[in-house]
Amino acid sequence: MKQYTVDAFTDKIFSGNPAAVCVLDKWLDEKTMMNLAMENNLSETAFVVKTDRGRYHLRWFTPTKEIDLCGHATLATSFILFNFYEKDADKIIYDTLSGELIVTRKGDMFEVDFPVYQMKKVPVTDEMEAAIGTRPIEAYMARDLVCVLSNEEEVLKYDPDPIKTAKLDGLLLHTTAKGTETDTVMRSFAPKLAVTEDPVCGSGHCHTMVIWAEKLNKNEMISFQASKRGGIVHCTLKGDRIYLAGKAALFAESEIHI
C-alpha cells in the first residue's frame, strides 16, 4: 500500500505541518487505519478512496481517534492526488464527515473550501489563564476553544501546560492575536488527541478567522501559524465558507506492508 508524507502550508520540507496520506483502492478496516495513524504518530493520517462518481472519500485519523475536519491533511492529500493521480485536473471533490469539500489548484498553491465554525463568545476563566500562563482578553467556543491574547508576543511566548489544557472545554485550544507582519498569528494545541502542538492547523483557522474577520473588518487575511515549524495560510471568508490556500512539499514516498 502506498503512503506519502507531505509537509503542508509550506514550500519546503522540515516546515509546515506533516501529514501522512494513504491512497487506497478500497477501505481498510477501522482498526487497521487507527493502528497506522498510531504508527505514523503524526497529528493526522489521511485515508482516501476514489468513488465510482469520480470523487474521493476522505477520512482523517489522529493517533487516538478519527476527527471530523482537518485542513493540512486535506491539503496534503490534494497535493498527492494532483501530482500523481489527477495530473490534468484543476479541482478535486471530497466526501467527508464535514460534508462536501472542494480543493482547487491555484498555480503552485491549493485552495481548500471549508465550512466555518459558528463561534460563541464565552467567559474567560481562571482555568484558561492557568493553562496558558497568561490571561486571555477574550474566549470563544465551537468544536475548539479559541483564546485571544493581548499581542503577538504572548502567542509566541506562552506554551500552554498540556495537562491543564486537556481539562479545558473544546477539542483543541488555539491561542491567537493580531499579527505584526501578517494579519494574525495563532498556535494550536491538542493534548486530548496526543498532539502537544499542531504545527499548522487548517480546521483551527475555520475557528479563528471568523473572529478576526469581524475584528479587522477584512475577508481576506494572511495568518502565520507560529509553531516551531511555522506555516503560512492564506484565508478568504465568504459567508459560511472559508477558503484556505497554501503550498505543500513532498517529504517521502513509502510502501506500507500490512
BELBELWO-V19646 format. One record per pair of residues at least 24 apart in sequence whose ideal C-beta (glycine too) atoms are under 8 Angstrom apart, sorted by the first residue. I is the first residue (numbers start at 1). J is the second residue. Records with the same first field share a line. If there is no record, write none. Layout:
I->J / J
//
This chain:
1->255 / 256 / 258
2->253 / 254 / 255 / 256
3->36 / 253 / 254 / 255 / 256
4->76 / 80 / 250 / 252 / 253 / 254
5->42 / 250 / 251 / 252 / 254
6->76 / 79 / 80 / 248 / 249 / 250 / 251
7->76 / 229 / 248 / 249 / 251
8->71 / 72 / 73 / 75 / 76 / 79 / 200 / 202 / 231 / 246 / 248
9->72 / 75 / 200 / 202 / 225 / 231 / 232 / 233 / 246 / 247 / 248
10->200 / 229 / 230 / 231 / 232 / 246 / 247 / 248 / 249
11->108 / 247 / 248 / 249
12->249
13->249 / 250 / 251
14->229
15->229 / 230 / 231
16->72 / 199 / 200 / 229 / 230 / 231 / 246 / 248 / 249
17->43 / 72 / 198 / 199 / 200 / 201 / 225 / 229 / 231
18->42 / 43 / 199 / 251
19->43 / 44 / 45 / 46 / 70 / 72 / 73 / 76 / 77
20->44 / 45 / 46
21->45 / 46 / 48 / 73 / 76 / 77 / 80
22->46 / 47 / 48 / 256
23->48 / 80 / 81 / 84 / 85
24->48 / 49
25->49
28->258
30->66
32->258
33->59 / 61 / 66
34->61 / 65 / 66
36->61 / 256
37->61 / 62 / 63
38->63 / 64
43->72 / 190 / 193 / 195 / 198 / 199
44->70 / 72 / 73
45->73
46->70 / 73 / 74 / 76 / 77
48->77 / 81 / 94
50->85
51->95
55->92 / 93 / 94 / 95
56->81 / 92 / 93 / 94 / 95
57->94 / 95 / 96
58->94 / 95 / 96 / 101
59->96 / 97
60->96
62->190 / 193 / 194 / 195
63->193 / 194 / 195
64->192 / 193 / 194
65->193
66->97
67->97 / 171 / 193 / 203
68->96 / 97 / 98 / 143
69->96 / 97 / 98 / 114 / 115 / 143 / 202 / 203 / 206
70->202 / 203
71->112 / 114 / 201 / 202 / 203 / 204 / 205 / 206 / 233 / 244
72->199 / 200 / 201 / 202 / 231
73->202
74->101 / 103 / 112 / 202
75->103 / 110 / 112 / 202 / 244 / 246 / 248
76->248
78->103 / 110 / 112 / 248
79->110 / 248 / 250
80->250
82->110
83->250
106->245
108->247
109->234 / 245 / 246 / 247
110->245 / 246 / 247 / 248
111->243 / 244 / 245
112->202 / 243 / 244 / 245
113->241 / 242 / 243
114->202 / 203 / 206 / 241 / 242 / 243 / 244
115->206 / 240 / 241 / 242
116->206 / 209 / 210 / 237 / 240 / 241 / 242
117->142 / 143 / 144 / 206 / 207 / 210
118->142 / 210
119->146 / 207 / 210 / 211
122->169
127->164 / 167 / 168
128->168
130->161 / 164
131->160 / 161 / 164 / 165 / 167 / 168 / 173
132->158 / 160 / 165 / 173 / 175
133->158 / 159 / 160 / 161
134->158
136->175
140->207 / 211
141->169 / 170
142->170 / 207
143->170 / 171 / 172 / 203 / 207
144->170 / 171 / 172 / 173 / 174 / 203 / 204 / 207
145->169 / 170 / 172 / 173 / 174
146->174 / 176 / 207 / 208 / 211
147->173 / 174 / 175 / 176
148->176 / 177 / 211
149->175 / 176 / 177
150->177
151->177 / 178
152->177 / 178 / 179 / 180 / 185 / 226
155->185 / 186 / 187 / 226
156->185 / 226
159->197
160->189
162->189 / 191 / 196
163->191
165->189 / 191
166->191 / 192
172->198 / 201 / 203 / 204
174->201 / 204 / 207 / 208
176->208 / 211 / 212
178->212 / 215 / 216
179->223 / 224
181->224
182->221 / 222 / 223 / 224 / 232
183->212 / 216 / 218 / 221 / 222 / 223
184->208 / 209 / 212 / 216 / 221 / 222 / 223 / 224
185->223 / 224 / 225 / 226
186->223 / 224 / 225 / 226
187->225 / 226 / 227
188->225 / 227
197->227 / 228
198->227
199->225 / 227 / 228 / 229 / 230 / 231
200->225 / 227 / 229 / 230 / 231 / 233 / 246
201->225
202->233 / 244
205->233 / 235 / 242 / 244
206->242 / 244
209->235 / 237 / 242
210->237 / 242
213->237
//
